[in-house]
């Protein structure tokens, strides 16, 4: 049998798809970066998360329509090719988004070490090596199995966030202690901190772009993908803002910024108890985000290879697992190298910058396609203003962060 003709299997429904996306969004930042955002924005950290959400949501809606129009792997590369018919541009963007996902996974692997050290001390390089090896093997096992693992981990990590909100909720009364100028940016200096924090917080919202790269494995993609993106994004945003608020009223921002396990620190400050269980959930959240990033990058390599843009060996699908094993192992190897070579904040900022460039181009794709091509049957279009605002918002936060 020619295993290159084996197709990916449509095995992911709406609930599993939304949980898959929410797990990637949540795991991608809040457990690792809430303290670093507080270090940039101070008490205005919740506002920084809201700015980041506003910037990201328009691109999320654009992704939803594009994925409904073209429900295939290697989404961004395909969108660029359909819009501009430039193979070189499509290849460059496909590789850029894959690299962004791999840098993101490396960021999370670094973040995993801080939570893991709550339980066991050990060399960071060894912890990262074992983690990446396990995640790569899970990714190779099969999309349904990987998505179910991701969904289970999503429930656990969302439960951890809700737990932090619950135990720290008595501190909400301290919100009244802050003046309006403390919680809303009213001058240039405050806005500079908010925008710096939003640029870093933006990392916590990436994830919906990874969702479209399993489009060939999703049931009823024209309906499931746009709706799944909205559900995952909305759920994650509400949790983020609440977590940012309880963190600011529980700990001084400067102290929170120094923690390698920030939500564990918030829990301990709120309860005066060790955060062992929450630290365990934090490790789960980080694992989940890294797992999904490896899956995403491997599917981009697969899709680009199938289109003749990468070596043909990367499009081989294993007959038993129905996964692109070579692409998956390549993704895991790159994550390992990046995680061992670069620090956490540098990785996060690099990811945000690369993703903002891709988001700008993806919004331009939808704008061009909407002005040129009719809407296919079964696709619910977004207003033309959505990709236009997506372009402006993405470029704005990218430029002001330079």
Backbone torsions as a table, in degrees:
resi	resn	phi	psi	omega
1	UNK	NA	135.7	175.5
2	UNK	-81.9	104.2	-173.6
3	UNK	-71.1	-5.9	176.5
4	UNK	-74.8	-15.7	179.7
5	UNK	-93.4	-1.8	179.7
6	UNK	-72.1	129.3	-175.9
7	UNK	-90.3	155.4	169.0
8	UNK	-68.7	154.0	-172.5
9	UNK	-104.3	128.0	177.1
10	UNK	-77.2	100.4	-170.0
11	UNK	-134.1	9.2	-173.7
12	UNK	-119.4	117.3	178.3
13	UNK	-91.6	-175.0	-173.8
14	UNK	-61.3	-48.8	-177.2
15	UNK	-60.8	-47.9	-179.8
16	UNK	-64.8	-38.5	-179.4
17	UNK	-66.5	-43.9	179.2
18	UNK	-65.3	-41.2	177.2
19	UNK	-65.6	-39.2	176.7
20	UNK	-57.8	-46.3	-179.7
21	UNK	-70.6	-43.4	179.3
22	UNK	-61.6	-38.9	178.5
23	UNK	-63.2	-37.7	179.0
24	UNK	-70.1	-43.1	179.7
25	UNK	-64.2	-50.2	-178.4
26	UNK	-64.1	-48.2	-177.5
27	UNK	-66.3	-20.5	-175.1
28	UNK	-75.6	-10.0	-176.1
29	UNK	-158.9	-45.2	-165.3
30	UNK	-64.5	-35.7	179.8
31	UNK	-72.2	-23.0	-174.2
32	UNK	-104.5	-38.6	-165.0
33	UNK	-110.9	-2.0	-177.2
34	UNK	-59.8	-35.8	177.7
35	UNK	-68.4	-39.0	-179.7
36	UNK	-68.5	-35.9	175.4
37	UNK	-64.4	-41.0	176.9
38	UNK	-62.5	-34.3	177.5
39	UNK	-64.6	-30.0	179.0
40	UNK	-86.4	-45.6	-171.4
41	UNK	-101.2	-11.1	-177.5
42	UNK	64.1	-138.5	-177.7
43	UNK	-66.4	-12.3	179.3
44	UNK	-87.1	11.9	-179.7
45	UNK	-53.5	-42.9	177.4
46	UNK	-59.1	-37.6	178.7
47	UNK	-66.8	-36.3	177.6
48	UNK	-62.2	-40.3	177.4
49	UNK	-65.5	-36.9	179.2
50	UNK	-68.2	-38.6	176.9
51	UNK	-63.4	-44.3	178.7
52	UNK	-61.4	-40.2	178.8
53	UNK	-64.5	-41.1	179.7
54	UNK	-62.1	-41.8	-179.9
55	UNK	-65.0	-40.0	-173.3
56	UNK	-78.8	-30.6	-169.4
57	UNK	-65.2	-35.5	-179.8
58	UNK	-65.3	-40.2	177.1
59	UNK	-67.6	-35.6	176.8
60	UNK	-59.6	-42.0	177.5
61	UNK	-66.1	-37.6	177.3
62	UNK	-63.9	-42.9	177.0
63	UNK	-59.2	-40.2	-178.5
64	UNK	-59.7	-45.5	179.6
65	UNK	-69.2	-41.9	-179.3
66	UNK	-62.5	-42.5	-179.6
67	UNK	-67.5	-32.1	176.2
68	UNK	-69.8	-35.4	177.4
69	UNK	-71.8	-40.0	-174.7
70	UNK	-131.0	78.0	-176.3
71	UNK	-79.2	71.5	-177.5
72	UNK	-132.9	164.6	174.5
73	UNK	-70.3	167.5	-177.3
74	UNK	57.3	46.7	-171.0
75	UNK	-50.2	-57.2	-174.7
76	UNK	-59.5	-42.6	179.6
77	UNK	-61.7	-41.3	179.1
78	UNK	-66.4	-42.0	179.9
79	UNK	-60.4	-44.5	179.5
80	UNK	-63.4	-40.2	-179.7
81	UNK	-66.3	-41.8	179.7
82	UNK	-66.6	-37.1	-175.3
83	UNK	-79.0	-42.0	-171.0
84	UNK	-118.9	-8.6	178.7
85	UNK	52.9	39.1	177.1
86	UNK	-116.1	105.2	-177.1
87	UNK	-61.0	-41.6	-178.0
88	UNK	-63.8	-39.3	178.2
89	UNK	-67.0	-43.1	178.7
90	UNK	-61.2	-43.2	179.1
91	UNK	-63.3	-44.1	-178.1
92	UNK	-62.6	-43.9	-178.6
93	UNK	-69.9	-40.3	177.3
94	UNK	-58.9	-45.3	178.6
95	UNK	-67.4	-35.2	-179.9
96	UNK	-65.9	-44.3	-179.3
97	UNK	-70.6	-33.8	175.4
98	UNK	-64.4	-43.5	178.9
99	UNK	-64.3	-39.6	177.7
100	UNK	-60.3	-41.9	177.7
101	UNK	-64.2	-39.4	-179.7
102	UNK	-70.5	-37.7	175.4
103	UNK	-65.0	-38.4	177.0
104	UNK	-61.6	-44.9	178.5
105	UNK	-62.6	-37.6	177.5
106	UNK	-65.8	-37.5	175.5
107	UNK	-58.1	-45.9	-178.2
108	UNK	-68.8	-35.6	176.3
109	UNK	-61.8	-38.5	174.2
110	UNK	-65.2	-42.6	179.3
111	UNK	-64.6	-29.9	178.9
112	UNK	-60.1	-35.5	-175.3
113	UNK	-60.9	-42.1	-178.1
114	UNK	-60.7	-43.1	179.1
115	UNK	-72.7	-36.7	-179.2
116	UNK	-64.9	-34.7	-178.6
117	UNK	-67.9	-14.3	173.7
118	UNK	-63.0	-29.8	-177.4
119	UNK	-100.6	-49.5	-173.9
120	UNK	-136.5	129.2	175.5
121	UNK	-87.5	141.3	-179.6
122	UNK	-173.2	168.2	180.0
123	UNK	-63.6	132.6	-177.0
124	UNK	-59.6	-38.4	-176.5
125	UNK	-64.0	-36.7	-179.7
126	UNK	-71.0	-41.1	178.2
127	UNK	-60.7	-45.0	179.9
128	UNK	-64.5	-42.1	-179.4
129	UNK	-60.1	-48.5	-179.0
130	UNK	-65.0	-43.0	-179.5
131	UNK	-60.0	-51.1	-176.5
132	UNK	-64.3	-38.0	178.8
133	UNK	-62.3	-44.1	-179.7
134	UNK	-64.8	-45.0	-178.5
135	UNK	-64.5	-37.2	178.5
136	UNK	-64.9	-40.2	178.9
137	UNK	-66.9	-39.8	176.7
138	UNK	-63.5	-42.5	179.1
139	UNK	-60.5	-34.5	-178.4
140	UNK	-76.5	-15.5	-172.6
141	UNK	-69.2	-36.6	-178.5
142	UNK	154.1	148.2	-175.2
143	UNK	-67.8	-41.9	-179.7
144	UNK	-64.2	-43.7	178.6
145	UNK	-63.4	-43.9	179.9
146	UNK	-64.6	-42.2	-179.0
147	UNK	-66.5	-36.1	178.1
148	UNK	-68.1	-39.2	174.6
149	UNK	-60.9	-45.1	179.8
150	UNK	-62.5	-40.6	-179.8
151	UNK	-64.9	-42.6	177.8
152	UNK	-61.9	-44.5	-179.9
153	UNK	-66.6	-33.0	177.2
154	UNK	-61.5	-45.6	178.9
155	UNK	-60.3	-41.4	179.8
156	UNK	-64.9	-46.1	-175.9
157	UNK	-71.7	-35.8	175.0
158	UNK	-65.2	-38.0	175.5
159	UNK	-61.0	-38.5	177.6
160	UNK	-63.1	-42.1	178.6
161	UNK	-64.8	-43.4	178.4
162	UNK	-63.6	-34.4	178.1
163	UNK	-65.3	-44.6	177.8
164	UNK	-61.0	-44.4	178.6
165	UNK	-60.2	-41.6	-178.3
166	UNK	-65.6	-48.6	-175.4
167	UNK	-71.7	-26.8	-179.9
168	UNK	-95.6	-2.6	-175.4
169	UNK	-59.0	-32.4	176.0
170	UNK	-57.3	-24.0	-179.7
171	UNK	-76.3	-7.4	176.7
172	UNK	-58.0	-25.7	-179.8
173	UNK	-62.1	-23.1	-178.9
174	UNK	-74.7	-10.2	177.0
175	UNK	-58.4	-35.1	-179.3
176	UNK	-66.3	-16.4	-179.2
177	UNK	-77.3	-15.0	-176.5
178	UNK	-92.9	139.2	174.3
179	UNK	-75.7	161.4	-179.8
180	UNK	-57.5	-36.9	-179.7
181	UNK	-66.6	-19.9	179.9
182	UNK	-79.3	-29.8	-172.1
183	UNK	-112.2	-5.0	176.2
184	UNK	-129.9	128.1	-179.4
185	UNK	-70.2	116.5	-175.5
186	UNK	-116.1	-3.1	178.7
187	UNK	-140.1	173.8	-175.3
188	UNK	-62.7	-40.3	-179.2
189	UNK	-62.7	-42.3	179.0
190	UNK	-64.3	-41.6	-179.9
191	UNK	-66.6	-34.3	177.1
192	UNK	-61.3	-42.8	177.4
193	UNK	-65.9	-41.1	179.6
194	UNK	-63.7	-44.7	-178.2
195	UNK	-68.4	-36.1	175.3
196	UNK	-64.9	-41.2	177.0
197	UNK	-67.7	-38.2	179.8
198	UNK	-65.1	-37.9	178.0
199	UNK	-60.6	-41.8	177.7
200	UNK	-73.9	-40.2	179.6
201	UNK	-65.4	-26.3	179.0
202	UNK	-56.1	-32.9	176.7
203	UNK	-55.6	-34.9	-177.5
204	UNK	-72.5	-13.4	-178.9
205	UNK	-101.5	-11.3	177.7
206	UNK	-70.7	147.3	-176.1
207	UNK	152.1	-38.2	179.1
208	UNK	-65.2	-29.2	177.9
209	UNK	-68.4	-26.4	175.5
210	UNK	-71.7	-30.0	-177.1
211	UNK	-60.8	-38.0	-174.7
212	UNK	-71.7	-15.6	-177.1
213	UNK	-82.3	-0.9	168.8
214	UNK	-110.9	25.2	-175.6
215	UNK	-58.5	-32.2	-179.5
216	UNK	-74.7	-6.0	-179.3
217	UNK	-114.6	13.5	-177.6
218	UNK	-106.7	136.4	175.5
219	UNK	-74.9	142.4	178.5
220	UNK	43.8	61.2	-171.1
221	UNK	-61.5	-30.6	-178.8
222	UNK	-61.9	-32.2	178.1
223	UNK	-96.0	-44.4	-170.7
224	UNK	-66.9	-42.3	-173.4
225	UNK	-68.1	-53.7	179.2
226	UNK	-59.6	-43.8	-178.5
227	UNK	-67.5	-40.0	179.1
228	UNK	-63.0	-39.3	178.0
229	UNK	-62.8	-45.8	-179.5
230	UNK	-62.4	-45.8	-179.9
231	UNK	-61.9	-46.3	-178.7
232	UNK	-64.5	-42.6	-177.4
233	UNK	-68.1	-45.3	-179.0
234	UNK	-63.2	-44.7	179.2
235	UNK	-61.0	-44.3	-177.2
236	UNK	-67.0	-40.3	-177.9
237	UNK	-63.3	-44.1	178.8
238	UNK	-60.2	-45.5	179.3
239	UNK	-63.1	-41.6	-178.5
240	UNK	-60.0	-48.7	-176.7
241	UNK	-64.8	-42.5	178.4
242	UNK	-62.9	-42.5	179.0
243	UNK	-63.8	-42.3	179.5
244	UNK	-61.9	-40.5	-180.0
245	UNK	-65.3	-50.3	-178.3
246	UNK	-65.4	-30.7	177.6
247	UNK	-66.4	-42.4	-178.1
248	UNK	-68.3	-32.9	-178.8
249	UNK	-88.3	-4.2	-178.8
250	UNK	-104.8	-35.4	-176.7
251	UNK	-134.7	149.7	171.8
252	UNK	-63.2	137.5	-177.9
253	UNK	-55.2	-40.2	-178.9
254	UNK	-63.4	-39.1	178.8
255	UNK	-69.1	-40.1	177.9
256	UNK	-63.1	-37.0	-177.7
257	UNK	-65.4	-23.3	-178.0
258	UNK	-83.4	-10.6	-174.3
259	UNK	-84.3	138.0	173.6
260	UNK	-83.0	-14.3	177.1
261	UNK	-132.5	73.6	-167.5
262	UNK	-60.6	-40.7	-178.4
263	UNK	-72.5	-30.8	172.5
264	UNK	-63.1	-38.3	178.1
265	UNK	-66.0	-39.4	177.6
266	UNK	-63.5	-43.4	179.3
267	UNK	-60.2	-46.6	-179.1
268	UNK	-64.0	-40.3	179.1
269	UNK	-65.7	-33.5	-177.7
270	UNK	-79.9	-28.6	-171.9
271	UNK	-118.3	-14.6	-173.7
272	UNK	60.8	28.8	177.6
273	UNK	-125.5	151.8	176.5
274	UNK	-61.4	144.1	-175.5
275	UNK	-99.2	53.0	-174.8
276	UNK	-67.1	-49.7	-178.4
277	UNK	-66.1	-41.1	179.5
278	UNK	-65.7	-35.7	176.6
279	UNK	-64.3	-37.0	175.7
280	UNK	-62.9	-42.8	178.0
281	UNK	-65.0	-37.4	177.2
282	UNK	-60.2	-40.3	177.3
283	UNK	-65.4	-36.9	178.0
284	UNK	-63.2	-44.3	-179.1
285	UNK	-60.9	-44.2	-178.9
286	UNK	-67.0	-40.5	177.2
287	UNK	-59.1	-43.5	-177.2
288	UNK	-62.4	-47.4	179.6
289	UNK	-60.8	-43.4	-179.9
290	UNK	-66.1	-38.9	178.6
291	UNK	-58.7	-47.1	-176.3
292	UNK	-68.6	-34.5	178.0
293	UNK	-65.3	-39.2	178.2
294	UNK	-65.0	-42.0	177.0
295	UNK	-59.8	-47.4	-178.1
296	UNK	-58.6	-50.3	-177.4
297	UNK	-62.8	-39.3	179.9
298	UNK	-64.6	-35.1	179.1
299	UNK	-72.4	-31.2	174.8
300	UNK	-66.8	-45.8	177.1
301	UNK	-58.0	-43.2	179.2
302	UNK	-61.0	-50.8	-176.8
303	UNK	-64.0	-40.7	179.1
304	UNK	-68.2	-36.8	177.6
305	UNK	-65.3	-42.3	-179.6
306	UNK	-63.2	-29.9	177.7
307	UNK	-85.3	2.3	178.7
308	UNK	83.6	15.2	-177.0
309	UNK	-96.2	-13.5	175.3
310	UNK	-135.1	166.6	-179.6
311	UNK	-52.2	141.5	-175.2
312	UNK	-60.2	-26.7	-178.3
313	UNK	-59.6	-27.6	-177.1
314	UNK	-77.2	-9.6	178.6
315	UNK	-99.1	4.3	178.3
316	UNK	-70.6	126.4	178.3
317	UNK	-105.4	129.7	-178.0
318	UNK	-69.7	135.3	-174.8
319	UNK	-67.3	-22.8	-178.5
320	UNK	-93.1	-46.8	-176.5
321	UNK	-87.2	-17.1	-175.4
322	UNK	56.4	36.7	175.9
323	UNK	-126.4	152.9	177.4
324	UNK	-81.7	90.2	-170.5
325	UNK	-61.6	-44.3	-176.5
326	UNK	-65.0	-41.2	176.8
327	UNK	-62.7	-38.3	-179.7
328	UNK	-66.8	-44.1	-179.9
329	UNK	-68.3	-33.7	175.6
330	UNK	-63.9	-44.5	178.9
331	UNK	-60.3	-44.7	179.5
332	UNK	-61.7	-39.6	-179.4
333	UNK	-65.7	-39.6	179.4
334	UNK	-67.6	-41.7	177.5
335	UNK	-58.6	-45.1	-179.1
336	UNK	-60.0	-45.8	-178.6
337	UNK	-63.1	-45.2	-179.6
338	UNK	-65.6	-41.9	-178.3
339	UNK	-63.3	-33.2	-178.5
340	UNK	-82.0	-19.5	-172.5
341	UNK	-100.4	-28.3	-171.0
342	UNK	-123.2	147.6	178.7
343	UNK	-76.8	165.3	-171.0
344	UNK	-61.1	-53.6	-174.5
345	UNK	-64.5	-39.6	177.6
346	UNK	-62.0	-41.3	177.8
347	UNK	-63.1	-43.2	-178.4
348	UNK	-64.7	-44.9	180.0
349	UNK	-66.0	-38.7	177.5
350	UNK	-62.7	-43.1	178.5
351	UNK	-60.4	-47.5	-178.7
352	UNK	-58.9	-43.7	-178.3
353	UNK	-64.4	-45.5	-179.6
354	UNK	-64.8	-41.8	-178.5
355	UNK	-67.1	-36.8	178.3
356	UNK	-64.4	-36.5	174.9
357	UNK	-62.9	-46.1	179.6
358	UNK	-63.8	-42.0	-179.6
359	UNK	-61.0	-39.7	177.3
360	UNK	-59.3	-46.3	-179.1
361	UNK	-67.8	-38.2	-180.0
362	UNK	-65.2	-41.9	176.8
363	UNK	-63.2	-38.9	175.8
364	UNK	-62.4	-37.2	176.9
365	UNK	-58.7	-50.2	-177.5
366	UNK	-64.4	-40.5	178.5
367	UNK	-58.2	-45.8	-178.5
368	UNK	-66.8	-43.0	-178.6
369	UNK	-66.0	-40.5	-178.6
370	UNK	-67.1	-32.7	-179.3
371	UNK	-83.0	-6.8	-175.0
372	UNK	-119.0	-39.3	-171.0
373	UNK	-111.2	147.6	175.5
374	UNK	-70.8	160.0	179.0
375	UNK	-78.6	124.4	179.2
376	UNK	-65.2	156.3	176.1
377	UNK	-59.8	138.1	176.7
378	UNK	87.5	-4.9	-179.5
379	UNK	-102.3	129.5	178.2
380	UNK	-97.1	110.5	-174.2
381	UNK	-78.2	154.6	171.7
382	UNK	-95.9	159.3	177.7
383	UNK	-60.3	151.4	179.8
384	UNK	-60.5	-26.7	179.7
385	UNK	-63.8	-25.0	-176.5
386	UNK	-61.6	-54.5	178.6
387	UNK	-66.6	-29.5	178.2
388	UNK	-64.4	-48.2	178.0
389	UNK	-64.3	-37.0	178.1
390	UNK	-59.2	-41.6	177.5
391	UNK	-62.7	-50.7	-176.8
392	UNK	-62.1	-45.5	-177.5
393	UNK	-65.4	-42.5	-179.1
394	UNK	-65.6	-44.6	179.2
395	UNK	-65.7	-36.8	-178.7
396	UNK	-61.9	-52.4	-176.4
397	UNK	-68.1	-30.5	177.8
398	UNK	-68.3	-44.4	-177.5
399	UNK	-67.9	-45.7	-177.1
400	UNK	-68.9	-17.6	179.6
401	UNK	-84.5	-11.8	-177.3
402	UNK	-74.5	NA	NA
